[in-house]
């Protein structure tokens, strides 16, 4: 079996009713049909852009190479462990909740869905809803859904560029418009839609209410400076780091995990051993297999890059900070 080296991935564009036709500045694709809400960078069907693995899918590579590709820390080595997306909301996303690993296993799913949101850009007034307001229980929430008032039951937080939001499984949540978000999540797209503002889409009320937790760790997470980069979040299911590259940076081999590099700004050259270099521009994602040698990122002028991976050792839950907006702001999105 040939050795595995980094490669550029081709993203997938997913239509969503709440999306947009303008994906700039991260993607130049002209959207003429339905709006695009999500751009998947590491979906199972995403394909390798070029090189000896060209056109192979991430799902196929994981099944073929196992831990050599996904890493020793992968929950199931023959499945790609992380789903990375750009979100482009121009309308409110539904109020929803995701099951945890245990509940997902009960219904035959690979894993639950804990996620985090890095706010890349935002306009004044951009908000997300995390958890229920103090004093609101599941039965009160059910009644609010029936009366089309569910969004007023959520904690609404103003969000700004550069913030990291943690959303562990079981957290009722929603995303408002006016922000561009990079989402890192377990590779599961199981969503229970609880409320959708009257849009004619299926709801999953009973499953969603059963998956809800009264207390979670969701909220803003403070970044930490670590040597040559910023640690945005360390959680049991993923680690997300940010590199501002003005001089070459070398990333050591990580046999515990595949790495996903996402360019947010500028441009960088990715080199590994004697393999052809990869040019990485804004919106691009490069996959670094777990068995890959060390990788060097060199700026073309300067670059801002996110790095996502699995933790090599057990990590405790981060403690997110919640701030409830004033009554006249809450739920305005």
PEJOPE-V448590 format. One record per residue. N is the residue number from 1. RES is the residue in one letter. SS is DSSP state (helix for helix, strand for strand, loop for the rest). PHI is phi as a letter, one per 40 degrees, with the letter a starting at -180 (999 if undefined). D_CENTER is the distance of its C-alpha to the mean C-alpha in Angstrom with 1 decimal. Layout:
N_RES_SS_PHI_D_CENTER ; N_RES_SS_PHI_D_CENTER
This chain:
1_X_loop_999_31.1 ; 2_X_loop_c_30.2 ; 3_X_loop_c_28.1 ; 4_X_loop_b_24.4 ; 5_X_loop_b_23.4 ; 6_X_loop_d_20.4 ; 7_X_strand_a_19.8 ; 8_X_strand_c_18.1 ; 9_X_strand_b_16.1 ; 10_X_strand_c_16.8 ; 11_X_loop_c_13.9 ; 12_X_strand_b_14.3 ; 13_X_strand_b_14.8 ; 14_X_strand_b_14.6 ; 15_X_strand_c_17.0 ; 16_X_strand_a_16.4 ; 17_X_strand_c_19.2 ; 18_X_strand_c_17.4 ; 19_X_strand_c_16.3 ; 20_X_strand_a_18.3 ; 21_X_loop_b_20.6 ; 22_X_loop_b_20.1 ; 23_X_loop_c_17.0 ; 24_X_loop_c_18.7 ; 25_X_loop_c_18.5 ; 26_X_loop_c_15.6 ; 27_X_loop_a_17.2 ; 28_X_loop_c_20.9 ; 29_X_loop_d_21.0 ; 30_X_loop_c_23.5 ; 31_X_loop_b_22.4 ; 32_X_loop_b_25.7 ; 33_X_loop_c_24.8 ; 34_X_loop_c_22.4 ; 35_X_loop_c_19.6 ; 36_X_strand_c_16.2 ; 37_X_strand_b_13.3 ; 38_X_strand_b_10.4 ; 39_X_strand_b_10.6 ; 40_X_strand_c_9.3 ; 41_X_loop_c_9.6 ; 42_X_loop_b_9.9 ; 43_X_loop_c_11.3 ; 44_X_loop_d_14.5 ; 45_X_loop_c_16.6 ; 46_X_loop_c_15.3 ; 47_X_strand_b_18.5 ; 48_X_strand_c_19.7 ; 49_X_loop_c_21.1 ; 50_X_loop_a_24.4 ; 51_X_loop_g_26.4 ; 52_X_loop_c_27.9 ; 53_X_loop_b_24.8 ; 54_X_loop_d_24.6 ; 55_X_loop_g_23.4 ; 56_X_loop_c_22.4 ; 57_X_strand_c_19.2 ; 58_X_helix_c_16.5 ; 59_X_helix_c_17.6 ; 60_X_helix_c_21.1 ; 61_X_helix_c_20.8 ; 62_X_helix_c_19.3 ; 63_X_helix_c_22.1 ; 64_X_helix_c_24.7 ; 65_X_helix_b_23.9 ; 66_X_loop_f_22.3 ; 67_X_helix_c_21.7 ; 68_X_helix_c_23.1 ; 69_X_helix_c_19.9 ; 70_X_helix_c_17.2 ; 71_X_loop_h_18.9 ; 72_X_loop_c_21.2 ; 73_X_loop_c_18.6 ; 74_X_loop_c_16.9 ; 75_X_loop_d_17.6 ; 76_X_loop_b_19.0 ; 77_X_loop_d_19.8 ; 78_X_loop_c_20.4 ; 79_X_loop_b_16.8 ; 80_X_loop_c_13.9 ; 81_X_loop_c_11.8 ; 82_X_strand_b_8.1 ; 83_X_strand_b_6.3 ; 84_X_strand_b_4.5 ; 85_X_strand_b_5.2 ; 86_X_strand_c_7.4 ; 87_X_strand_b_8.7 ; 88_X_strand_b_12.4 ; 89_X_strand_c_14.0 ; 90_X_loop_b_17.8 ; 91_X_loop_b_18.7 ; 92_X_loop_c_17.6 ; 93_X_loop_c_15.1 ; 94_X_loop_c_16.8 ; 95_X_strand_c_17.3 ; 96_X_strand_a_15.6 ; 97_X_strand_a_15.0 ; 98_X_loop_b_13.5 ; 99_X_loop_c_15.9 ; 100_X_loop_c_16.0 ; 101_X_helix_d_17.0 ; 102_X_helix_c_20.6 ; 103_X_helix_c_20.6 ; 104_X_helix_c_18.6 ; 105_X_helix_c_21.2 ; 106_X_helix_c_23.9 ; 107_X_loop_b_23.1 ; 108_X_loop_g_22.6 ; 109_X_loop_c_18.9 ; 110_X_loop_c_17.4 ; 111_X_loop_a_15.2 ; 112_X_loop_c_13.7 ; 113_X_loop_b_10.3 ; 114_X_loop_c_9.2 ; 115_X_strand_a_5.9 ; 116_X_strand_a_5.6 ; 117_X_strand_b_5.9 ; 118_X_strand_c_7.7 ; 119_X_strand_c_10.5 ; 120_X_strand_c_11.9 ; 121_X_strand_a_14.8 ; 122_X_strand_a_16.5 ; 123_X_loop_b_19.9 ; 124_X_loop_d_22.2 ; 125_X_loop_g_21.7 ; 126_X_loop_c_18.0 ; 127_X_strand_b_17.0 ; 128_X_strand_b_14.7 ; 129_X_strand_b_16.3 ; 130_X_strand_b_15.8 ; 131_X_strand_g_18.4 ; 132_X_strand_c_22.0 ; 133_X_loop_c_24.6 ; 134_X_loop_d_27.1 ; 135_X_loop_g_29.7 ; 136_X_loop_c_27.9 ; 137_X_loop_b_28.0 ; 138_X_helix_c_26.8 ; 139_X_helix_c_30.2 ; 140_X_helix_c_30.1 ; 141_X_helix_c_26.7 ; 142_X_helix_d_28.0 ; 143_X_helix_c_30.9 ; 144_X_helix_c_28.8 ; 145_X_helix_c_26.9 ; 146_X_helix_c_30.4 ; 147_X_loop_c_31.5 ; 148_X_loop_f_28.6 ; 149_X_loop_b_27.8 ; 150_X_helix_c_24.7 ; 151_X_helix_c_22.6 ; 152_X_helix_c_25.3 ; 153_X_helix_c_24.7 ; 154_X_strand_c_21.3 ; 155_X_strand_c_20.8 ; 156_X_strand_b_19.7 ; 157_X_strand_b_18.5 ; 158_X_strand_c_18.9 ; 159_X_loop_b_16.1 ; 160_X_loop_b_16.7 ; 161_X_loop_d_15.4 ; 162_X_loop_g_14.4 ; 163_X_loop_c_13.4 ; 164_X_strand_b_10.7 ; 165_X_strand_b_10.3 ; 166_X_strand_c_10.1 ; 167_X_strand_b_10.1 ; 168_X_loop_c_11.9 ; 169_X_loop_d_13.2 ; 170_X_loop_g_16.2 ; 171_X_loop_c_15.3 ; 172_X_loop_c_16.5 ; 173_X_strand_a_14.3 ; 174_X_strand_a_14.2 ; 175_X_strand_b_13.1 ; 176_X_loop_c_16.0 ; 177_X_loop_c_16.7 ; 178_X_loop_g_17.4 ; 179_X_strand_a_14.1 ; 180_X_strand_b_11.7 ; 181_X_strand_b_8.1 ; 182_X_strand_b_5.4 ; 183_X_strand_b_2.0 ; 184_X_strand_b_2.1 ; 185_X_strand_a_4.6 ; 186_X_strand_d_8.2 ; 187_X_loop_c_9.5 ; 188_X_loop_a_11.0 ; 189_X_loop_b_11.1 ; 190_X_loop_c_13.8 ; 191_X_loop_b_14.0 ; 192_X_strand_b_17.3 ; 193_X_strand_c_18.1 ; 194_X_strand_c_20.6 ; 195_X_strand_a_21.7 ; 196_X_loop_b_21.3 ; 197_X_loop_f_23.9 ; 198_X_loop_g_26.5 ; 199_X_loop_c_24.6 ; 200_X_loop_c_26.0 ; 201_X_loop_b_23.1 ; 202_X_loop_c_23.4 ; 203_X_loop_b_22.7 ; 204_X_loop_b_22.3 ; 205_X_helix_c_24.1 ; 206_X_helix_c_25.7 ; 207_X_helix_c_22.8 ; 208_X_helix_c_20.5 ; 209_X_helix_c_23.2 ; 210_X_helix_c_23.7 ; 211_X_helix_c_20.1 ; 212_X_loop_c_20.1 ; 213_X_loop_b_20.8 ; 214_X_loop_c_23.1 ; 215_X_loop_b_21.6 ; 216_X_loop_b_18.1 ; 217_X_loop_b_16.7 ; 218_X_loop_c_14.3 ; 219_X_strand_i_14.8 ; 220_X_strand_c_14.7 ; 221_X_strand_b_14.7 ; 222_X_loop_c_17.2 ; 223_X_loop_c_16.6 ; 224_X_strand_b_19.2 ; 225_X_strand_c_21.2 ; 226_X_strand_b_21.7 ; 227_X_loop_f_24.2 ; 228_X_loop_c_22.9 ; 229_X_strand_a_19.3 ; 230_X_strand_b_17.3 ; 231_X_strand_c_15.5 ; 232_X_strand_c_12.7 ; 233_X_strand_a_11.9 ; 234_X_strand_b_13.5 ; 235_X_strand_b_12.9 ; 236_X_loop_d_14.4 ; 237_X_loop_b_11.5 ; 238_X_strand_a_9.9 ; 239_X_strand_b_11.0 ; 240_X_strand_b_9.7 ; 241_X_strand_b_12.7 ; 242_X_strand_b_14.0 ; 243_X_strand_b_17.2 ; 244_X_strand_b_19.7 ; 245_X_strand_b_21.8 ; 246_X_loop_b_25.5 ; 247_X_loop_a_27.1 ; 248_X_loop_d_26.2 ; 249_X_strand_b_23.8 ; 250_X_strand_b_24.0 ; 251_X_strand_b_21.3 ; 252_X_loop_c_23.2 ; 253_X_loop_d_22.8 ; 254_X_loop_b_20.4 ; 255_X_loop_c_21.9 ; 256_X_loop_c_19.8 ; 257_X_loop_a_16.5 ; 258_X_loop_c_15.4 ; 259_X_strand_b_13.7 ; 260_X_strand_b_11.3 ; 261_X_strand_b_12.5 ; 262_X_strand_b_11.2 ; 263_X_strand_c_14.1 ; 264_X_strand_b_13.8 ; 265_X_strand_a_17.6 ; 266_X_strand_g_20.8 ; 267_X_strand_a_21.4 ; 268_X_strand_a_21.7 ; 269_X_strand_b_23.6 ; 270_X_strand_b_22.3 ; 271_X_strand_b_25.2 ; 272_X_loop_a_25.8 ; 273_X_loop_f_29.3 ; 274_X_loop_b_31.5 ; 275_X_loop_c_28.9 ; 276_X_loop_d_28.7 ; 277_X_loop_c_26.4 ; 278_X_strand_b_23.2 ; 279_X_strand_c_22.9 ; 280_X_strand_b_19.4 ; 281_X_strand_b_19.1 ; 282_X_loop_d_16.7 ; 283_X_loop_g_13.9 ; 284_X_loop_c_14.7 ; 285_X_strand_b_12.9 ; 286_X_strand_b_15.2 ; 287_X_strand_c_15.1 ; 288_X_strand_b_17.3 ; 289_X_loop_d_18.8 ; 290_X_loop_c_19.7 ; 291_X_loop_c_23.4 ; 292_X_loop_c_23.2 ; 293_X_loop_c_25.5 ; 294_X_loop_d_24.5 ; 295_X_strand_b_22.7 ; 296_X_strand_b_23.9 ; 297_X_strand_b_22.2 ; 298_X_strand_b_24.9 ; 299_X_strand_c_24.6 ; 300_X_strand_c_26.2 ; 301_X_strand_a_26.9 ; 302_X_strand_a_23.9 ; 303_X_strand_a_20.2 ; 304_X_strand_b_17.0 ; 305_X_strand_b_14.5 ; 306_X_strand_c_11.2 ; 307_X_strand_b_11.6 ; 308_X_strand_b_9.3 ; 309_X_strand_a_11.5 ; 310_X_loop_c_13.0 ; 311_X_loop_c_15.6 ; 312_X_loop_c_19.1 ; 313_X_loop_b_20.7 ; 314_X_loop_d_20.2 ; 315_X_loop_b_18.3 ; 316_X_loop_c_19.0 ; 317_X_loop_c_16.8 ; 318_X_loop_c_16.1 ; 319_X_loop_c_18.1 ; 320_X_loop_c_16.4 ; 321_X_strand_b_18.9 ; 322_X_loop_b_19.5 ; 323_X_loop_b_21.8 ; 324_X_loop_c_23.4 ; 325_X_loop_c_24.5 ; 326_X_loop_c_28.2 ; 327_X_loop_d_29.5 ; 328_X_loop_c_29.9 ; 329_X_loop_c_26.3 ; 330_X_loop_c_24.6 ; 331_X_loop_g_23.3 ; 332_X_loop_c_24.6 ; 333_X_loop_c_21.5
